């Protein structure tokens, strides 16, 4: 039984978070990085209980969970390293000059205030209680109030206790991190609408993310909602690539489509190509690959039921036929892989077919001509990823399509498949609406910190009252832009 946190308790936690924000405003990037590294160490020390609990609650394999735990630890450490360099503080100093009227100007980024993070169901570690949203928000200087995902409450509790223990040991205010539980949507709405909350981070369905976004914009003081809501992540396969490595491409696509029972937001749900011998061979190879996929338990009953509902909705549309399905019958809560096929014109005119089906389900779109591919590219909604399966010659011949695709996604792949997101600076995990609510930001990689800061400028302030990041001495030894040039030393005034 999941405890439904009362509004009175939520109010108390938010009040403590508001007080903790005042503390964090005066913390340095080095101090916050030290806290983050301590949290990483604590998570690393968590033993088999964490993995076994998550396995019992999510059905995810132990090996997958061990890898995700390592990724989560790495996120805290990588983000801490990035924060400590001052890259997200972005200190800027313009010293007094005879031709400038405003005198001494200094600017840097500070946190927004208390941030609500909604845990995701498909990543119980990396996108949940102790996930990247929590790490990047704290790194930016914000208290975090986590709304635990009801699909893995015990896992969430273990992670929450680990973070709370570190905060207490560091003797920082307890309001820096709070844990909220419950299954009611009212809790999420209440958190988002609370006047002291200054930002929201969410990973999940379009319906959930859009509802939070709308609530946040209806407030007297609107706040940003950084919602990652998934996409169909189409693959555009061009002639030479399709004909030269048909079987290899089919195997890659089937593996990516069914990885983790298709429960990734980068799952490549649509495969688009011109009709012809190459596509025919691809479909035949795909039948063989998909038929051998063994159904596996999905994360929870709700995800399974939604998968079946949306799979059926797409499969019963006119001019659609089944081309591949797992030969093994699925048991309760198991996702059975299947792929349907339709024409380019039907895909263009039937918007049901361009909606995400969260699970091991794909659509092969057979286009009559180049104009249909152009039209599909034109009408695509915003995507997290788009893959171009092509040779260099294909890319030259289809530059008009590729140029359109740049407007439609956050990550554009040249061959390969989109599942698997590298936690590095150059990763962009975010795209145009409706894949996310703000295409300017990523939720993976250290640049995720950018979501939770705002600039503040200090004019003619005595040095002793300035934040450490802007003082003359530069005790933090960070790079700063001084009078338009990169400068890492102290200022000799």
VOZA-660374 format. One record per residue (C-alpha): x, y, z. Coordinates in steps of 0.2 Angstrom, whole numbers, padded with zeros to 4 digits, always signed. Example, Ala and Ser with C-alpha at 12.3 -4.5 7.8 and 13.67 -1.06 7.14 Angstrom:
# VOZA-660374
+0062-0022+0039
+0068-0005+0036
//
This chain:
# VOZA-660374
+0000+0000+0000
+0007+0017-0005
+0005+0031+0007
-0004+0046+0000
+0006+0061+0006
-0006+0074+0014
-0006+0092+0008
-0001+0097+0025
+0015+0087+0024
+0018+0093+0007
+0017+0111+0013
+0029+0108+0027
+0041+0100+0015
+0040+0114+0003
+0042+0127+0017
+0058+0118+0022
+0064+0117+0004
+0061+0136+0003
+0072+0139+0018
+0085+0127+0011
+0085+0137-0005
+0092+0152+0004
+0106+0141+0011
+0110+0135-0007
+0111+0152-0014
+0126+0155-0003
+0134+0139-0007
+0148+0138-0020
+0149+0127-0035
+0163+0117-0026
+0153+0114-0011
+0138+0108-0021
+0150+0096-0031
+0156+0089-0015
+0138+0085-0009
+0135+0077-0026
+0150+0066-0025
+0146+0061-0008
+0128+0055-0014
+0137+0046-0028
+0147+0037-0015
+0132+0032-0005
+0123+0025-0020
+0138+0015-0024
+0138+0008-0007
+0120+0001-0008
+0121-0017-0009
+0110-0031-0017
+0095-0025-0008
+0093-0011-0020
+0095-0022-0036
+0083-0035-0029
+0070-0023-0024
+0070-0014-0041
+0070-0031-0050
+0055-0037-0039
+0045-0020-0043
+0050-0018-0061
+0054-0035-0069
+0070-0028-0076
+0084-0040-0077
+0097-0039-0064
+0111-0036-0077
+0101-0021-0084
+0098-0014-0066
+0117-0016-0062
+0121-0006-0077
+0108+0007-0073
+0115+0009-0056
+0132+0012-0062
+0125+0025-0075
+0116+0034-0060
+0132+0035-0050
+0141+0041-0065
+0128+0055-0068
+0131+0062-0051
+0150+0062-0052
+0150+0069-0070
+0138+0082-0066
+0147+0087-0050
+0163+0088-0060
+0154+0100-0073
+0147+0110-0059
+0163+0112-0050
+0171+0119-0066
+0159+0134-0066
+0153+0130-0084
+0135+0133-0078
+0138+0147-0067
+0144+0156-0083
+0153+0171-0073
+0154+0187-0083
+0164+0202-0077
+0164+0219-0086
+0176+0231-0077
+0173+0250-0076
+0179+0259-0092
+0180+0277-0096
+0167+0275-0110
+0155+0264-0100
+0141+0272-0090
+0137+0258-0078
+0153+0255-0070
+0157+0238-0063
+0145+0224-0069
+0146+0206-0064
+0134+0192-0069
+0132+0173-0065
+0119+0160-0064
+0110+0155-0048
+0096+0142-0045
+0078+0145-0048
+0071+0139-0031
+0062+0123-0026
+0061+0110-0040
+0048+0096-0041
+0055+0081-0050
+0043+0067-0055
+0051+0050-0056
+0050+0039-0072
+0043+0021-0072
+0055+0014-0085
+0072+0020-0077
+0070+0016-0058
+0087+0023-0054
+0093+0035-0069
+0077+0044-0071
+0069+0042-0055
+0072+0047-0037
+0091+0049-0038
+0091+0051-0057
+0098+0065-0068
+0085+0077-0065
+0088+0077-0046
+0107+0078-0048
+0106+0092-0061
+0094+0102-0050
+0104+0101-0035
+0120+0104-0044
+0112+0121-0051
+0108+0126-0033
+0090+0120-0030
+0081+0110-0017
+0072+0095-0024
+0055+0088-0020
+0054+0071-0028
+0037+0064-0032
+0041+0045-0032
+0034+0034-0046
+0021+0022-0039
+0028+0008-0050
+0043+0006-0039
+0039+0014-0022
+0052+0003-0011
+0066+0006-0024
+0062+0025-0022
+0062+0024-0004
+0079+0016-0003
+0086+0030-0014
+0078+0044-0005
+0085+0037+0012
+0102+0037+0004
+0101+0055-0002
+0094+0061+0015
+0107+0052+0025
+0121+0061+0015
+0112+0078+0017
+0111+0076+0035
+0129+0070+0037
+0135+0085+0028
+0125+0095+0040
+0115+0104+0026
+0097+0109+0028
+0085+0094+0027
+0074+0103+0015
+0087+0101+0001
+0079+0085-0003
+0062+0079+0001
+0052+0063-0004
+0033+0063-0008
+0023+0047-0012
+0005+0044-0018
-0004+0038-0033
-0017+0052-0035
-0014+0064-0049
-0020+0078-0037
-0003+0077-0028
+0006+0081-0044
-0006+0095-0048
-0004+0102-0030
+0015+0102-0031
+0015+0110-0048
+0003+0124-0043
+0011+0128-0026
+0017+0146-0026
+0034+0141-0019
+0038+0129-0033
+0049+0137-0046
+0051+0123-0059
+0046+0105-0063
+0055+0090-0072
+0045+0076-0079
+0048+0060-0089
+0033+0050-0095
+0018+0051-0106
+0012+0066-0117
-0004+0067-0107
+0005+0068-0091
+0018+0080-0096
+0006+0091-0106
-0006+0092-0091
+0008+0098-0079
+0014+0110-0092
-0004+0118-0094
-0006+0119-0075
+0011+0128-0073
+0006+0141-0086
-0011+0144-0078
-0002+0149-0062
-0002+0168-0057
+0017+0166-0058
+0020+0153-0073
+0035+0142-0071
+0045+0131-0083
+0040+0113-0085
+0054+0102-0092
+0044+0087-0098
+0051+0074-0109
+0036+0065-0117
+0043+0052-0129
+0041+0051-0148
+0041+0038-0162
+0059+0041-0167
+0057+0037-0186
+0071+0029-0196
+0072+0035-0214
+0081+0022-0224
+0087+0027-0242
+0090+0016-0257
+0109+0012-0257
+0110+0008-0238
+0094-0002-0239
+0100-0013-0254
+0118-0015-0248
+0115-0021-0230
+0097-0026-0230
+0099-0041-0217
+0110-0031-0206
+0098-0016-0205
+0083-0028-0202
+0093-0036-0187
+0098-0019-0180
+0080-0012-0181
+0072-0027-0173
+0085-0027-0159
+0082-0009-0156
+0063-0010-0157
+0062-0024-0144
+0077-0019-0133
+0070-0018-0115
+0053-0024-0121
+0052-0008-0131
+0051+0003-0116
+0063+0016-0120
+0058+0034-0126
+0070+0032-0140
+0062+0016-0147
+0062+0017-0166
+0043+0015-0169
+0043+0019-0188
+0053+0013-0202
+0051+0023-0219
+0058+0019-0236
+0054+0018-0254
+0045+0003-0261
+0056-0009-0271
+0066-0025-0270
+0077-0018-0256
+0062-0014-0244
+0054-0031-0249
+0070-0040-0243
+0071-0030-0228
+0053-0035-0223
+0056-0053-0226
+0072-0052-0215
+0062-0042-0202
+0049-0056-0201
+0062-0069-0196
+0071-0058-0183
+0055-0052-0175
+0048-0070-0174
+0062-0076-0163
+0059-0062-0150
+0053-0070-0134
+0040-0060-0125
+0046-0053-0108
+0036-0045-0093
+0034-0026-0095
+0037-0014-0081
+0019-0015-0074
+0001-0019-0078
-0003-0001-0083
+0011+0000-0096
+0006-0017-0103
-0012-0012-0104
-0008+0004-0113
+0004-0005-0125
-0010-0017-0130
-0023-0003-0132
-0012+0007-0143
-0005-0007-0153
-0023-0013-0157
-0028+0005-0161
-0014+0006-0174
-0016-0012-0181
-0035-0011-0185
-0033+0005-0195
-0038+0004-0214
-0024-0001-0226
-0013-0009-0213
-0007-0027-0212
+0003-0037-0199
+0020-0042-0207
+0029-0049-0191
+0026-0055-0174
+0034-0066-0161
+0030-0084-0163
+0029-0086-0144
+0013-0083-0136
+0014-0069-0123
+0009-0073-0105
+0001-0060-0093
+0010-0043-0093
+0022-0049-0107
+0025-0038-0122
+0023-0048-0138
+0034-0040-0152
+0025-0036-0168
+0027-0025-0184
+0013-0019-0196
+0015-0011-0213
+0006+0003-0222
+0008+0014-0237
+0016+0031-0237
-0001+0040-0242
-0010+0031-0228
+0003+0036-0215
+0002+0054-0221
-0017+0054-0220
-0020+0044-0204
-0013+0052-0189
-0017+0037-0178
-0002+0029-0186
+0010+0042-0181
+0006+0041-0162
+0018+0033-0150
+0015+0015-0145
+0026+0012-0130
+0032-0006-0131
+0039-0018-0144
+0029-0012-0159
+0034-0005-0176
+0027+0002-0192
+0035+0000-0209
+0030+0013-0221
+0031+0010-0240
+0032+0026-0250
+0028+0027-0268
+0040+0041-0272
+0052+0054-0265
+0038+0066-0264
+0029+0055-0251
+0045+0055-0241
+0046+0074-0242
+0028+0075-0236
+0031+0064-0221
+0046+0074-0216
+0036+0090-0217
+0022+0084-0206
+0032+0075-0193
+0029+0081-0176
+0044+0085-0165
+0055+0070-0161
+0068+0065-0148
+0078+0056-0162
+0077+0053-0181
+0089+0041-0189
+0095+0042-0207
+0100+0025-0214
+0111+0030-0228
+0127+0029-0238
+0136+0046-0242
+0129+0045-0259
+0111+0043-0252
+0114+0058-0240
+0119+0069-0255
+0104+0063-0266
+0092+0066-0251
+0099+0082-0244
+0082+0090-0245
+0074+0077-0234
+0089+0078-0222
+0088+0097-0221
+0069+0096-0216
+0073+0082-0203
+0085+0094-0194
+0070+0105-0189
+0061+0090-0182
+0072+0082-0169
+0085+0084-0155
+0097+0070-0161
+0099+0066-0179
+0108+0049-0182
+0118+0044-0197
+0116+0025-0197
+0115+0015-0181
+0099+0015-0170
+0093+0028-0157
+0091+0017-0141
+0105+0019-0129
+0109+0037-0123
+0127+0042-0119
+0128+0053-0104
+0141+0065-0111
+0141+0084-0114
+0137+0082-0133
+0121+0072-0130
+0105+0080-0134
+0090+0071-0126
+0076+0083-0130
+0068+0089-0145
+0054+0100-0153
+0036+0099-0146
+0028+0087-0142
+0043+0076-0138
+0048+0089-0125
+0041+0105-0119
+0057+0115-0122
+0068+0110-0136
+0082+0121-0130
+0087+0109-0116
+0093+0091-0113
+0088+0079-0099
+0104+0069-0102
+0122+0074-0100
+0129+0088-0089
+0120+0101-0099
+0104+0096-0090
+0110+0108-0077
+0106+0123-0088
+0087+0120-0086
+0088+0125-0067
+0097+0141-0067
+0094+0160-0071
+0106+0174-0073
+0108+0188-0060
+0119+0204-0063
+0128+0214-0049
+0131+0232-0053
+0145+0241-0043
+0145+0230-0028
+0159+0229-0015
+0169+0214-0018
+0166+0207+0000
+0147+0205-0004
+0149+0197-0021
+0147+0178-0023
+0163+0168-0023
+0161+0165-0042
+0162+0184-0045
+0175+0190-0032
+0191+0198-0038
+0202+0184-0030
+0194+0170-0040
+0197+0157-0025
+0187+0144-0035
+0200+0145-0049
+0187+0144-0063
+0187+0152-0080
+0177+0168-0081
+0174+0180-0096
+0182+0196-0091
+0180+0211-0103
+0175+0199-0116
+0190+0187-0114
+0193+0171-0105
+0202+0174-0089
+0206+0161-0075
+0217+0171-0063
+0213+0184-0050
+0209+0202-0054
+0222+0215-0050
+0212+0231-0048
//
